[in-house]
């Protein structure tokens, strides 16, 4: 059975794409970092029941 020439390029491209995706994900080791641009207002946090020591501990974690 002979495959028409018009199908050879898409089939080959698809197989190459699948192989690249499968091999690239096996060795992926990355880290994501998030940095908040907002500040925390601790004056109303906890309904006024938290001590200053506990507020500082929460902020530094």
Biopython code that builds the backbone (N, CA, C, O; Angstrom):
import numpy as np
from Bio.PDB.StructureBuilder import StructureBuilder

atoms = [
    (1, "UNK", "N", (0.839, -1.179, 0.000)),
    (1, "UNK", "CA", (0.000, 0.000, 0.000)),
    (1, "UNK", "C", (0.882, 1.239, 0.000)),
    (1, "UNK", "O", (1.730, 1.415, 0.874)),
    (2, "UNK", "N", (0.673, 2.075, -0.971)),
    (2, "UNK", "CA", (1.481, 3.279, -1.114)),
    (2, "UNK", "C", (0.700, 4.473, -0.583)),
    (2, "UNK", "O", (-0.453, 4.692, -0.956)),
    (3, "UNK", "N", (1.352, 5.254, 0.307)),
    (3, "UNK", "CA", (0.714, 6.445, 0.869)),
    (3, "UNK", "C", (0.930, 7.603, -0.098)),
    (3, "UNK", "O", (2.053, 7.852, -0.537)),
    (4, "UNK", "N", (-0.150, 8.311, -0.429)),
    (4, "UNK", "CA", (0.003, 9.453, -1.337)),
    (4, "UNK", "C", (0.939, 10.499, -0.738)),
    (4, "UNK", "O", (1.022, 10.661, 0.480)),
    (5, "UNK", "N", (1.622, 11.186, -1.602)),
    (5, "UNK", "CA", (2.615, 12.184, -1.204)),
    (5, "UNK", "C", (1.996, 13.312, -0.375)),
    (5, "UNK", "O", (2.666, 13.893, 0.478)),
    (6, "UNK", "N", (0.740, 13.619, -0.618)),
    (6, "UNK", "CA", (0.091, 14.724, 0.085)),
    (6, "UNK", "C", (-0.090, 14.432, 1.580)),
    (6, "UNK", "O", (-0.223, 15.358, 2.379)),
    (7, "UNK", "N", (-0.094, 13.151, 1.959)),
    (7, "UNK", "CA", (-0.269, 12.765, 3.362)),
    (7, "UNK", "C", (1.056, 12.533, 4.088)),
    (7, "UNK", "O", (1.071, 12.473, 5.317)),
    (8, "UNK", "N", (2.144, 12.405, 3.376)),
    (8, "UNK", "CA", (3.424, 12.085, 4.005)),
    (8, "UNK", "C", (3.915, 13.209, 4.924)),
    (8, "UNK", "O", (4.356, 12.935, 6.040)),
    (9, "UNK", "N", (3.845, 14.448, 4.481)),
    (9, "UNK", "CA", (4.336, 15.567, 5.280)),
    (9, "UNK", "C", (3.514, 15.766, 6.550)),
    (9, "UNK", "O", (4.108, 15.900, 7.620)),
    (10, "UNK", "N", (2.179, 15.792, 6.495)),
    (10, "UNK", "CA", (1.423, 15.947, 7.754)),
    (10, "UNK", "C", (1.615, 14.789, 8.730)),
    (10, "UNK", "O", (1.690, 15.006, 9.940)),
    (11, "UNK", "N", (1.695, 13.571, 8.221)),
    (11, "UNK", "CA", (1.884, 12.412, 9.088)),
    (11, "UNK", "C", (3.260, 12.470, 9.743)),
    (11, "UNK", "O", (3.390, 12.234, 10.944)),
    (12, "UNK", "N", (4.273, 12.780, 8.962)),
    (12, "UNK", "CA", (5.634, 12.887, 9.494)),
    (12, "UNK", "C", (5.721, 14.011, 10.513)),
    (12, "UNK", "O", (6.328, 13.845, 11.571)),
    (13, "UNK", "N", (5.127, 15.143, 10.206)),
    (13, "UNK", "CA", (5.145, 16.282, 11.133)),
    (13, "UNK", "C", (4.444, 15.934, 12.437)),
    (13, "UNK", "O", (4.928, 16.281, 13.515)),
    (14, "UNK", "N", (3.329, 15.263, 12.348)),
    (14, "UNK", "CA", (2.586, 14.875, 13.548)),
    (14, "UNK", "C", (3.401, 13.915, 14.411)),
    (14, "UNK", "O", (3.451, 14.074, 15.631)),
    (15, "UNK", "N", (4.033, 12.933, 13.798)),
    (15, "UNK", "CA", (4.842, 11.977, 14.554)),
    (15, "UNK", "C", (6.044, 12.652, 15.203)),
    (15, "UNK", "O", (6.391, 12.328, 16.339)),
    (16, "UNK", "N", (6.680, 13.579, 14.507)),
    (16, "UNK", "CA", (7.796, 14.312, 15.094)),
    (16, "UNK", "C", (7.334, 15.169, 16.266)),
    (16, "UNK", "O", (8.006, 15.230, 17.296)),
    (17, "UNK", "N", (6.213, 15.818, 16.117)),
    (17, "UNK", "CA", (5.677, 16.657, 17.189)),
    (17, "UNK", "C", (5.368, 15.826, 18.433)),
    (17, "UNK", "O", (5.702, 16.227, 19.548)),
    (18, "UNK", "N", (4.740, 14.683, 18.246)),
    (18, "UNK", "CA", (4.414, 13.802, 19.368)),
    (18, "UNK", "C", (5.685, 13.319, 20.058)),
    (18, "UNK", "O", (5.741, 13.269, 21.287)),
    (19, "UNK", "N", (6.697, 12.965, 19.288)),
    (19, "UNK", "CA", (7.938, 12.473, 19.898)),
    (19, "UNK", "C", (8.664, 13.587, 20.643)),
    (19, "UNK", "O", (9.215, 13.338, 21.715)),
    (20, "UNK", "N", (8.681, 14.800, 20.112)),
    (20, "UNK", "CA", (9.327, 15.915, 20.804)),
    (20, "UNK", "C", (8.620, 16.232, 22.113)),
    (20, "UNK", "O", (9.268, 16.468, 23.133)),
    (21, "UNK", "N", (7.307, 16.238, 22.086)),
    (21, "UNK", "CA", (6.532, 16.552, 23.286)),
    (21, "UNK", "C", (6.731, 15.487, 24.353)),
    (21, "UNK", "O", (6.908, 15.812, 25.527)),
    (22, "UNK", "N", (6.705, 14.239, 23.965)),
    (22, "UNK", "CA", (6.834, 13.161, 24.954)),
    (22, "UNK", "C", (8.228, 13.123, 25.572)),
    (22, "UNK", "O", (8.352, 12.856, 26.767)),
    (23, "UNK", "N", (9.268, 13.379, 24.805)),
    (23, "UNK", "CA", (10.622, 13.344, 25.350)),
    (23, "UNK", "C", (10.948, 14.598, 26.148)),
    (23, "UNK", "O", (11.697, 14.516, 27.122)),
    (24, "UNK", "N", (10.426, 15.727, 25.781)),
    (24, "UNK", "CA", (10.761, 16.966, 26.483)),
    (24, "UNK", "C", (10.114, 17.034, 27.858)),
    (24, "UNK", "O", (10.659, 17.692, 28.745)),
    (25, "UNK", "N", (8.991, 16.391, 28.071)),
    (25, "UNK", "CA", (8.306, 16.473, 29.354)),
    (25, "UNK", "C", (8.899, 15.528, 30.399)),
    (25, "UNK", "O", (8.650, 15.718, 31.590)),
    (26, "UNK", "N", (9.647, 14.550, 30.012)),
    (26, "UNK", "CA", (10.196, 13.600, 30.966)),
    (26, "UNK", "C", (11.308, 14.211, 31.814)),
    (26, "UNK", "O", (11.441, 13.868, 32.988)),
    (27, "UNK", "N", (12.092, 15.094, 31.250)),
    (27, "UNK", "CA", (13.234, 15.665, 31.957)),
    (27, "UNK", "C", (12.991, 17.101, 32.404)),
    (27, "UNK", "O", (13.939, 17.801, 32.759)),
    (28, "UNK", "N", (11.771, 17.542, 32.395)),
    (28, "UNK", "CA", (11.479, 18.923, 32.766)),
    (28, "UNK", "C", (11.561, 19.088, 34.271)),
    (28, "UNK", "O", (10.877, 18.394, 35.024)),
    (29, "UNK", "N", (12.404, 20.013, 34.700)),
    (29, "UNK", "CA", (12.507, 20.353, 36.117)),
    (29, "UNK", "C", (12.519, 21.865, 36.202)),
    (29, "UNK", "O", (13.526, 22.506, 35.900)),
    (30, "UNK", "N", (11.407, 22.427, 36.611)),
    (30, "UNK", "CA", (11.322, 23.879, 36.679)),
    (30, "UNK", "C", (10.754, 24.342, 37.998)),
    (30, "UNK", "O", (10.143, 23.571, 38.738)),
    (31, "UNK", "N", (10.962, 25.585, 38.275)),
    (31, "UNK", "CA", (10.422, 26.187, 39.483)),
    (31, "UNK", "C", (9.655, 27.439, 39.082)),
    (31, "UNK", "O", (10.051, 28.177, 38.180)),
    (32, "UNK", "N", (8.564, 27.649, 39.769)),
    (32, "UNK", "CA", (7.769, 28.849, 39.526)),
    (32, "UNK", "C", (7.815, 29.704, 40.783)),
    (32, "UNK", "O", (7.698, 29.197, 41.898)),
    (33, "UNK", "N", (7.985, 30.989, 40.593)),
    (33, "UNK", "CA", (8.029, 31.920, 41.711)),
    (33, "UNK", "C", (6.912, 32.932, 41.547)),
    (33, "UNK", "O", (6.622, 33.387, 40.441)),
    (34, "UNK", "N", (6.295, 33.274, 42.658)),
    (34, "UNK", "CA", (5.232, 34.264, 42.659)),
    (34, "UNK", "C", (5.586, 35.333, 43.680)),
    (34, "UNK", "O", (5.923, 35.036, 44.826)),
    (35, "UNK", "N", (5.506, 36.557, 43.249)),
    (35, "UNK", "CA", (5.776, 37.667, 44.150)),
    (35, "UNK", "C", (4.568, 38.586, 44.133)),
    (35, "UNK", "O", (4.186, 39.113, 43.088)),
    (36, "UNK", "N", (3.978, 38.769, 45.292)),
    (36, "UNK", "CA", (2.787, 39.609, 45.397)),
    (36, "UNK", "C", (3.187, 41.072, 45.355)),
    (36, "UNK", "O", (4.175, 41.467, 45.974)),
    (37, "UNK", "N", (2.439, 41.865, 44.639)),
    (37, "UNK", "CA", (2.712, 43.294, 44.537)),
    (37, "UNK", "C", (1.898, 44.092, 45.556)),
    (37, "UNK", "O", (2.016, 45.315, 45.629)),
    (38, "UNK", "N", (1.081, 43.406, 46.332)),
    (38, "UNK", "CA", (0.252, 44.093, 47.319)),
    (38, "UNK", "C", (0.812, 43.869, 48.713)),
    (38, "UNK", "O", (1.535, 42.903, 48.959)),
    (39, "UNK", "N", (0.472, 44.763, 49.608)),
    (39, "UNK", "CA", (0.902, 44.629, 50.996)),
    (39, "UNK", "C", (-0.268, 44.126, 51.830)),
    (39, "UNK", "O", (-1.428, 44.232, 51.430)),
    (40, "UNK", "N", (0.056, 43.583, 52.985)),
    (40, "UNK", "CA", (-0.965, 43.031, 53.860)),
    (40, "UNK", "C", (-1.255, 44.036, 54.971)),
    (40, "UNK", "O", (-0.343, 44.500, 55.655)),
    (41, "UNK", "N", (-2.523, 44.364, 55.140)),
    (41, "UNK", "CA", (-2.946, 45.238, 56.225)),
    (41, "UNK", "C", (-3.350, 44.352, 57.398)),
    (41, "UNK", "O", (-4.404, 43.717, 57.374)),
    (42, "UNK", "N", (-2.510, 44.316, 58.413)),
    (42, "UNK", "CA", (-2.742, 43.418, 59.550)),
    (42, "UNK", "C", (-3.549, 44.087, 60.661)),
    (42, "UNK", "O", (-3.789, 43.465, 61.696)),
    (43, "UNK", "N", (-3.971, 45.327, 60.475)),
    (43, "UNK", "CA", (-4.682, 46.005, 61.554)),
    (43, "UNK", "C", (-6.043, 45.373, 61.825)),
    (43, "UNK", "O", (-6.464, 45.313, 62.980)),
    (44, "UNK", "N", (-6.737, 44.904, 60.802)),
    (44, "UNK", "CA", (-8.047, 44.289, 60.979)),
    (44, "UNK", "C", (-8.003, 42.763, 60.863)),
    (44, "UNK", "O", (-9.044, 42.109, 60.926)),
    (45, "UNK", "N", (-6.834, 42.207, 60.698)),
    (45, "UNK", "CA", (-6.692, 40.770, 60.494)),
    (45, "UNK", "C", (-6.981, 40.028, 61.795)),
    (45, "UNK", "O", (-6.451, 40.394, 62.844)),
    (46, "UNK", "N", (-7.809, 38.999, 61.741)),
    (46, "UNK", "CA", (-8.117, 38.199, 62.913)),
    (46, "UNK", "C", (-9.147, 38.816, 63.824)),
    (46, "UNK", "O", (-9.348, 38.323, 64.934)),
    (47, "UNK", "N", (-9.800, 39.863, 63.406)),
    (47, "UNK", "CA", (-10.839, 40.487, 64.218)),
    (47, "UNK", "C", (-10.309, 41.118, 65.491)),
    (47, "UNK", "O", (-11.047, 41.238, 66.468)),
    (48, "UNK", "N", (-9.041, 41.526, 65.503)),
    (48, "UNK", "CA", (-8.461, 42.161, 66.675)),
    (48, "UNK", "C", (-8.089, 41.195, 67.775)),
    (48, "UNK", "O", (-7.729, 41.631, 68.869)),
    (49, "UNK", "N", (-8.160, 39.895, 67.527)),
    (49, "UNK", "CA", (-7.881, 38.904, 68.564)),
    (49, "UNK", "C", (-6.450, 38.379, 68.515)),
    (49, "UNK", "O", (-6.030, 37.648, 69.412)),
    (50, "UNK", "N", (-5.693, 38.745, 67.474)),
    (50, "UNK", "CA", (-4.322, 38.260, 67.363)),
    (50, "UNK", "C", (-3.380, 39.195, 68.111)),
    (50, "UNK", "O", (-3.549, 40.415, 68.110)),
    (51, "UNK", "N", (-2.393, 38.593, 68.745)),
    (51, "UNK", "CA", (-1.374, 39.389, 69.414)),
    (51, "UNK", "C", (-0.389, 39.914, 68.372)),
    (51, "UNK", "O", (-0.323, 39.392, 67.259)),
    (52, "UNK", "N", (0.364, 40.932, 68.727)),
    (52, "UNK", "CA", (1.365, 41.495, 67.816)),
    (52, "UNK", "C", (2.424, 40.447, 67.462)),
    (52, "UNK", "O", (2.915, 40.402, 66.334)),
    (53, "UNK", "N", (2.762, 39.618, 68.427)),
    (53, "UNK", "CA", (3.750, 38.567, 68.182)),
    (53, "UNK", "C", (3.264, 37.603, 67.112)),
    (53, "UNK", "O", (4.027, 37.225, 66.223)),
    (54, "UNK", "N", (1.995, 37.202, 67.191)),
    (54, "UNK", "CA", (1.409, 36.270, 66.198)),
    (54, "UNK", "C", (1.297, 36.925, 64.831)),
    (54, "UNK", "O", (1.539, 36.277, 63.812)),
    (55, "UNK", "N", (0.933, 38.204, 64.796)),
    (55, "UNK", "CA", (0.858, 38.928, 63.508)),
    (55, "UNK", "C", (2.230, 38.962, 62.837)),
    (55, "UNK", "O", (2.343, 38.718, 61.636)),
    (56, "UNK", "N", (3.270, 39.264, 63.614)),
    (56, "UNK", "CA", (4.636, 39.305, 63.053)),
    (56, "UNK", "C", (5.058, 37.938, 62.565)),
    (56, "UNK", "O", (5.717, 37.824, 61.531)),
    (57, "UNK", "N", (4.688, 36.895, 63.294)),
    (57, "UNK", "CA", (5.025, 35.535, 62.886)),
    (57, "UNK", "C", (4.352, 35.182, 61.555)),
    (57, "UNK", "O", (4.972, 34.571, 60.684)),
    (58, "UNK", "N", (3.086, 35.569, 61.404)),
    (58, "UNK", "CA", (2.355, 35.308, 60.162)),
    (58, "UNK", "C", (2.957, 36.072, 58.984)),
    (58, "UNK", "O", (3.044, 35.543, 57.876)),
    (59, "UNK", "N", (3.366, 37.302, 59.221)),
    (59, "UNK", "CA", (3.946, 38.099, 58.153)),
    (59, "UNK", "C", (5.289, 37.570, 57.693)),
    (59, "UNK", "O", (5.634, 37.704, 56.519)),
    (60, "UNK", "N", (6.048, 36.975, 58.588)),
    (60, "UNK", "CA", (7.392, 36.501, 58.253)),
    (60, "UNK", "C", (7.425, 35.085, 57.725)),
    (60, "UNK", "O", (8.498, 34.609, 57.356)),
    (61, "UNK", "N", (6.312, 34.395, 57.670)),
    (61, "UNK", "CA", (6.292, 33.022, 57.146)),
    (61, "UNK", "C", (6.275, 33.011, 55.661)),
    (61, "UNK", "O", (6.257, 31.942, 55.051)),
]
sb = StructureBuilder()
sb.init_structure("model")
sb.init_model(0)
sb.init_chain("A")
sb.init_seg("    ")
for serial, (resi, resn, name, xyz) in enumerate(atoms, 1):
    if name == "N":
        sb.init_residue(resn, " ", resi, " ")
    sb.init_atom(name, np.array(xyz, "f"), 0.0, 1.0, " ", f" {name:<3s}", serial, name[0])
structure = sb.get_structure()
